Amino acid sequence: MPRYWKELSEEEREEIRDSVHREAEEAGWRHLSNQEKAVLYDKWVEKYDLKRVVLKDGLMKGFDARQGITKEGEAKIQQEVREIIEGIVAYIKPNYRVWGGKGYADLAIGYSEEFITHIVEIEPVPNWRQGLSQATWYKSSYTYKTGRQVLPTLIVFGRATGAFFDQVRETCQDQGVLLLTYKLEVDGEEEKDHALQKIAEVLEDSP
């Protein structure tokens, strides 16, 4: 018989909470349809022997807060990223329209409108798969249209576990996507190896 949250030990609660939120991250929770979310709820009810209301109202209502991201926060971070990049590149175009008009990249940067070097997507780290897919599609579209190559770039922010971020990093490397981070915490620590601020400081100090 499905259990209520109060019937679990503190250790079991924490284990289930971490596991459910990790699976939600990997599934791209915020972009799933209600039907797709229902499939996950059914899986968790069976896997953890919990009542659905515990999962829906107890665990997942706090999921976005656990990532440290709000809708307003996303917009603010994207603006901060644009401002940093504006200070280190010759040309930047927000909401860059790709060939065919089927989508807009978050940013295009380079030397001029005719000489784009990077197509950039900025995403909360739980949504990295969508950002990666968009960046590579926009890159292919631009190359098809112009005959020139650009580097697809993904900038992620928020919070992630080390194992989760390793998956992001390895997939980007495998697909030839430049991965950068901004205000990203990995296992509670600021991620520095791929930090946008670090690259900006190097470029600003260059002659």
Summary of the structure (lengths in Angstrom):
residues: 207
radius of gyration: 19.5
end to end distance: 68.4
largest distance: 68.4
contacts: 593
relative contact order: 0.11
helix: 56%
strand: 24%
